[in-house]
Amino acid sequence: MSGNQCDVTLRIGSDELRVRGVHEAISIVDDVMVGLWFVAGSIQLLIRPLIRSSRRVHLGRIAPDRPASSARDF
């Protein structure tokens, strides 16, 4: 260890994988995962209004003479 940095070395046959600053590497991976989760959550938040709007358009085409009912806003 040098200072507050921790290095990890993995040997695989004649090759070696060296990770310098493991704590920083874990922090970077965590930031990437948070970003991906944000994107996934944003897509999930977008799905419901898309379903609702497609249902309204579909019902409008089937029965245009019926009054719109906002009470059934699923």
Distance bins in CASP14 RR format, pairs under 12 A and 6 or more apart:
PFRMAT RR
TARGET T0000
AUTHOR 0000-0000-0000
RMODE 2
METHOD distances of the structure
MODEL  1
1 7 1 0 0 1 0 0 0 0 0 0 0
1 8 0 0 0 0 0 1 0 0 0 0 0
1 20 0 0 0 0 0 1 0 0 0 0 0
1 21 0 0 0 0 1 0 0 0 0 0 0
1 22 0 0 0 0 1 0 0 0 0 0 0
1 23 0 0 0 0 0 1 0 0 0 0 0
2 20 0 0 0 0 1 0 0 0 0 0 0
2 21 0 0 0 0 1 0 0 0 0 0 0
3 21 0 0 0 0 0 1 0 0 0 0 0
3 23 0 0 0 0 0 1 0 0 0 0 0
4 21 0 0 0 0 1 0 0 0 0 0 0
4 22 0 0 0 0 0 1 0 0 0 0 0
4 23 1 0 0 1 0 0 0 0 0 0 0
4 24 0 0 0 0 1 0 0 0 0 0 0
5 19 0 0 0 0 0 1 0 0 0 0 0
5 20 1 0 0 1 0 0 0 0 0 0 0
5 21 1 0 1 0 0 0 0 0 0 0 0
5 22 0 0 0 0 1 0 0 0 0 0 0
5 23 1 0 0 1 0 0 0 0 0 0 0
5 24 1 0 0 1 0 0 0 0 0 0 0
5 25 0 0 0 0 0 1 0 0 0 0 0
6 18 0 0 0 0 0 1 0 0 0 0 0
6 19 0 0 0 0 1 0 0 0 0 0 0
6 20 0 0 0 0 1 0 0 0 0 0 0
6 21 1 0 1 0 0 0 0 0 0 0 0
6 22 1 0 1 0 0 0 0 0 0 0 0
6 23 1 0 0 1 0 0 0 0 0 0 0
6 24 0 0 0 0 1 0 0 0 0 0 0
6 25 0 0 0 0 1 0 0 0 0 0 0
6 26 0 0 0 0 1 0 0 0 0 0 0
7 16 0 0 0 0 0 1 0 0 0 0 0
7 17 0 0 0 0 0 1 0 0 0 0 0
7 18 1 0 0 1 0 0 0 0 0 0 0
7 19 1 0 0 1 0 0 0 0 0 0 0
7 20 1 0 1 0 0 0 0 0 0 0 0
7 21 1 0 0 1 0 0 0 0 0 0 0
7 22 1 0 0 1 0 0 0 0 0 0 0
7 23 0 0 0 0 0 1 0 0 0 0 0
7 24 0 0 0 0 0 1 0 0 0 0 0
7 25 0 0 0 0 0 1 0 0 0 0 0
8 16 0 0 0 0 0 1 0 0 0 0 0
8 17 0 0 0 0 1 0 0 0 0 0 0
8 18 1 0 0 1 0 0 0 0 0 0 0
8 19 1 0 1 0 0 0 0 0 0 0 0
8 20 0 0 0 0 1 0 0 0 0 0 0
8 21 0 0 0 0 1 0 0 0 0 0 0
8 22 1 0 1 0 0 0 0 0 0 0 0
8 23 0 0 0 0 0 1 0 0 0 0 0
8 24 0 0 0 0 0 1 0 0 0 0 0
8 25 0 0 0 0 1 0 0 0 0 0 0
8 26 0 0 0 0 0 1 0 0 0 0 0
9 15 0 0 0 0 0 1 0 0 0 0 0
9 16 1 0 1 0 0 0 0 0 0 0 0
9 17 1 0 0 1 0 0 0 0 0 0 0
9 18 1 0 1 0 0 0 0 0 0 0 0
9 19 1 0 0 1 0 0 0 0 0 0 0
9 20 0 0 0 0 1 0 0 0 0 0 0
9 21 0 0 0 0 0 1 0 0 0 0 0
9 22 0 0 0 0 0 1 0 0 0 0 0
10 16 1 0 0 1 0 0 0 0 0 0 0
10 17 1 0 1 0 0 0 0 0 0 0 0
10 18 1 0 0 1 0 0 0 0 0 0 0
10 19 0 0 0 0 1 0 0 0 0 0 0
10 22 0 0 0 0 0 1 0 0 0 0 0
11 17 0 0 0 0 1 0 0 0 0 0 0
11 18 0 0 0 0 1 0 0 0 0 0 0
12 18 0 0 0 0 0 1 0 0 0 0 0
17 25 0 0 0 0 0 1 0 0 0 0 0
18 25 0 0 0 0 0 1 0 0 0 0 0
19 25 1 0 1 0 0 0 0 0 0 0 0
19 26 0 0 0 0 1 0 0 0 0 0 0
19 28 0 0 0 0 0 1 0 0 0 0 0
19 29 0 0 0 0 0 1 0 0 0 0 0
21 27 0 0 0 0 1 0 0 0 0 0 0
21 28 0 0 0 0 0 1 0 0 0 0 0
22 28 0 0 0 0 0 1 0 0 0 0 0
22 29 0 0 0 0 0 1 0 0 0 0 0
23 29 0 0 0 0 0 1 0 0 0 0 0
23 30 0 0 0 0 0 1 0 0 0 0 0
24 30 0 0 0 0 0 1 0 0 0 0 0
24 31 0 0 0 0 0 1 0 0 0 0 0
25 31 0 0 0 0 0 1 0 0 0 0 0
25 32 0 0 0 0 0 1 0 0 0 0 0
26 32 0 0 0 0 0 1 0 0 0 0 0
26 33 0 0 0 0 0 1 0 0 0 0 0
27 33 0 0 0 0 0 1 0 0 0 0 0
27 34 0 0 0 0 0 1 0 0 0 0 0
28 34 0 0 0 0 0 1 0 0 0 0 0
28 35 0 0 0 0 0 1 0 0 0 0 0
29 35 0 0 0 0 0 1 0 0 0 0 0
29 36 0 0 0 0 0 1 0 0 0 0 0
30 36 0 0 0 0 0 1 0 0 0 0 0
30 37 0 0 0 0 0 1 0 0 0 0 0
31 37 0 0 0 0 0 1 0 0 0 0 0
31 38 0 0 0 0 0 1 0 0 0 0 0
32 38 0 0 0 0 0 1 0 0 0 0 0
32 39 0 0 0 0 0 1 0 0 0 0 0
33 39 0 0 0 0 0 1 0 0 0 0 0
33 40 0 0 0 0 0 1 0 0 0 0 0
34 40 0 0 0 0 0 1 0 0 0 0 0
34 41 0 0 0 0 0 1 0 0 0 0 0
35 41 0 0 0 0 1 0 0 0 0 0 0
35 42 0 0 0 0 1 0 0 0 0 0 0
36 42 0 0 0 0 0 1 0 0 0 0 0
36 43 0 0 0 0 0 1 0 0 0 0 0
37 43 0 0 0 0 0 1 0 0 0 0 0
37 44 0 0 0 0 0 1 0 0 0 0 0
38 44 0 0 0 0 0 1 0 0 0 0 0
38 45 0 0 0 0 0 1 0 0 0 0 0
39 45 0 0 0 0 0 1 0 0 0 0 0
39 46 0 0 0 0 0 1 0 0 0 0 0
40 46 0 0 0 0 0 1 0 0 0 0 0
40 47 0 0 0 0 0 1 0 0 0 0 0
41 47 0 0 0 0 1 0 0 0 0 0 0
41 48 0 0 0 0 0 1 0 0 0 0 0
43 49 0 0 0 0 0 1 0 0 0 0 0
43 50 0 0 0 0 0 1 0 0 0 0 0
44 50 0 0 0 0 0 1 0 0 0 0 0
44 51 0 0 0 0 0 1 0 0 0 0 0
45 51 0 0 0 0 0 1 0 0 0 0 0
46 52 0 0 0 0 0 1 0 0 0 0 0
46 53 0 0 0 0 0 1 0 0 0 0 0
47 53 0 0 0 0 0 1 0 0 0 0 0
47 54 0 0 0 0 0 1 0 0 0 0 0
48 54 0 0 0 0 0 1 0 0 0 0 0
48 55 0 0 0 0 0 1 0 0 0 0 0
48 73 0 0 0 0 0 1 0 0 0 0 0
48 74 0 0 0 0 1 0 0 0 0 0 0
49 55 0 0 0 0 0 1 0 0 0 0 0
49 56 0 0 0 0 0 1 0 0 0 0 0
49 73 0 0 0 0 0 1 0 0 0 0 0
49 74 0 0 0 0 0 1 0 0 0 0 0
50 56 0 0 0 0 0 1 0 0 0 0 0
50 57 0 0 0 0 0 1 0 0 0 0 0
51 57 0 0 0 0 0 1 0 0 0 0 0
51 58 0 0 0 0 0 1 0 0 0 0 0
51 73 0 0 0 0 0 1 0 0 0 0 0
51 74 0 0 0 0 1 0 0 0 0 0 0
52 58 0 0 0 0 0 1 0 0 0 0 0
52 59 0 0 0 0 0 1 0 0 0 0 0
52 70 0 0 0 0 0 1 0 0 0 0 0
52 72 0 0 0 0 0 1 0 0 0 0 0
52 73 1 0 0 1 0 0 0 0 0 0 0
52 74 1 0 0 1 0 0 0 0 0 0 0
53 59 0 0 0 0 0 1 0 0 0 0 0
53 60 0 0 0 0 0 1 0 0 0 0 0
53 73 0 0 0 0 0 1 0 0 0 0 0
53 74 0 0 0 0 0 1 0 0 0 0 0
54 60 0 0 0 0 0 1 0 0 0 0 0
54 61 0 0 0 0 0 1 0 0 0 0 0
54 74 0 0 0 0 0 1 0 0 0 0 0
55 61 0 0 0 0 0 1 0 0 0 0 0
55 62 0 0 0 0 0 1 0 0 0 0 0
55 68 0 0 0 0 0 1 0 0 0 0 0
55 69 0 0 0 0 0 1 0 0 0 0 0
55 72 0 0 0 0 1 0 0 0 0 0 0
55 73 0 0 0 0 1 0 0 0 0 0 0
55 74 1 0 0 1 0 0 0 0 0 0 0
56 62 0 0 0 0 0 1 0 0 0 0 0
56 63 0 0 0 0 0 1 0 0 0 0 0
56 64 0 0 0 0 0 1 0 0 0 0 0
56 68 1 0 0 1 0 0 0 0 0 0 0
56 69 0 0 0 0 0 1 0 0 0 0 0
56 70 0 0 0 0 1 0 0 0 0 0 0
56 72 0 0 0 0 0 1 0 0 0 0 0
56 73 0 0 0 0 1 0 0 0 0 0 0
56 74 0 0 0 0 0 1 0 0 0 0 0
57 64 0 0 0 0 0 1 0 0 0 0 0
57 68 0 0 0 0 0 1 0 0 0 0 0
58 64 0 0 0 0 0 1 0 0 0 0 0
59 65 0 0 0 0 0 1 0 0 0 0 0
59 66 1 0 0 1 0 0 0 0 0 0 0
59 67 0 0 0 0 0 1 0 0 0 0 0
59 68 0 0 0 0 1 0 0 0 0 0 0
59 69 0 0 0 0 1 0 0 0 0 0 0
59 70 0 0 0 0 0 1 0 0 0 0 0
59 72 0 0 0 0 1 0 0 0 0 0 0
59 73 0 0 0 0 0 1 0 0 0 0 0
59 74 0 0 0 0 0 1 0 0 0 0 0
60 66 0 0 0 0 1 0 0 0 0 0 0
60 67 0 0 0 0 0 1 0 0 0 0 0
60 68 0 0 0 0 1 0 0 0 0 0 0
60 69 0 0 0 0 0 1 0 0 0 0 0
63 69 0 0 0 0 0 1 0 0 0 0 0
66 72 0 0 0 0 0 1 0 0 0 0 0
END
